Amino acid sequence: MQWTDERVKTLKKLWEEGKSARQIAEVLGNGLTRNAIIGKANRMGLRTPASRAKAAGNPETQTTGSQGCQWPTGHPGTAEFHFCGAPREHGRPYCTPHCTVAYRRLGGNESGGN
C-alpha cells in the first residue's frame, strides 16, 4: 500500500477528529490494519488522545510518567480515557491493586483443589 498525499491527509484529519485507528483503517481500506495506522501516525508525530487532552489542559485525563501506573481506564479516543497514574510497583508497569488483576502465579492452584 502506498501512502499518497491524499491518504496521509485523510489519516491526519480523522486522527485529529478522534477516530480510532481501527476506524481510520476501515475508511482508508486497501487491507490497512489498525497497527499500520498507529505506526504511520507515530512516524508523522501525531499526538495520542491522552497527549491531546493534556495539551488542551484537560485535568481529567491523566498521563503516566515513569512512576505512574499504566493501567488504562475507559475507551481510547474518548475524553474519559486515562491511565491510573498511581505509584507503580518496582519493576512493573502497574500499581499494587492493578498488579493483582494483571498477574497470576504460575503453577498455582487458586481454588485449593487437586
N, C-alpha and C positions, 0 to 999 in steps of 0.2 A: 504494500500500500504506500502510495506517495503522499507526503504531507504537502499539499498545494497551499498557496496563499489563502485561498477561499476556505479550505478545511481548517487551517490554523485560525483564521478569523472567526469561524463558527465555533470552534472549540473554546476560544477565549471568551466569546460572547456568552455562551451557555455556562461556562465555568463561573463567570462573574455574576450570572443570574442565580447562581447557587444550585444548578443542576448537578446531580450525582455523576460520577464517572461512567456508571452503567447507562444512565440516561443519555449522556453525550455519545457514547459508543453506539447506541441504538440509532440516534439521529444521523451520525456520520456513516453508519453502515459499513459495507465492504469487509465484513468479518473482523472489524476492530473490537478489541476486548477492553474491559474496564482497566486492566493493567497497562495496556498501550496508551490509554488516555491519561492515566496518572503519570506514567513515565514522561510523556510529551509535556504535560502541564508542569512537571518538575523541571524539565530542561528549559522551559520557557520562563521559569521563575514565577509562575502563578501562585498566589497565596492559597493556603488551605482555608476552609471555613473558619476554623478556630483563630488562625492568624489574621483573617479579615476582620473578625469581630473584635479582636484585641486592638487592632489598628484603629477601629472605629470607636474605641473607648467603651465597649460593652463589658461592664463589670460582671455580668452573669456568666460569661464564658471564661473558664479557667484554662490556661495553657500550662503545660508541665515544663519545669526546668529540669536540671539534672537531679534534683532532690524530690520532685513531685511524683506521686502515684500516677501511672499511665492508664488506669482502668477507665475505659470510655463509658460515658453515660449519655443516653439519648441517641438520636439518629443523626449521623453526619450530614451536614448541609443545612441543618436547622439551627435556629438561634438557641435552642435548648441544649444542643450538643456541647459537651465539655468533658474534661478529664477530672478524675477525683482530686488530684493535687495534694493529697495528704502526704506526710513524710513516708518515704519508701523503706522497705526492709533492706538491709545491707545486701548488695549484690543482686537485688531483684527489682523488677520494674513496678511492683505494686506495694501498697501499704499492707499491714498485717491482716486486716479483715478481708481484703481482696485476694491475698495470697491463699487464705483458707478456701476460697472458692476456686481459684485457678490451679492449685497444685494438690495432688494426692500422693500418698506414699506408694511406692512401687511394691507389689507383692503383698500389701497389707489386705487384710480381710476386715472391712469395716463393720460387717454385720455380725461378726463374732462366731459364725458357724464354720464348719469344716475344719 
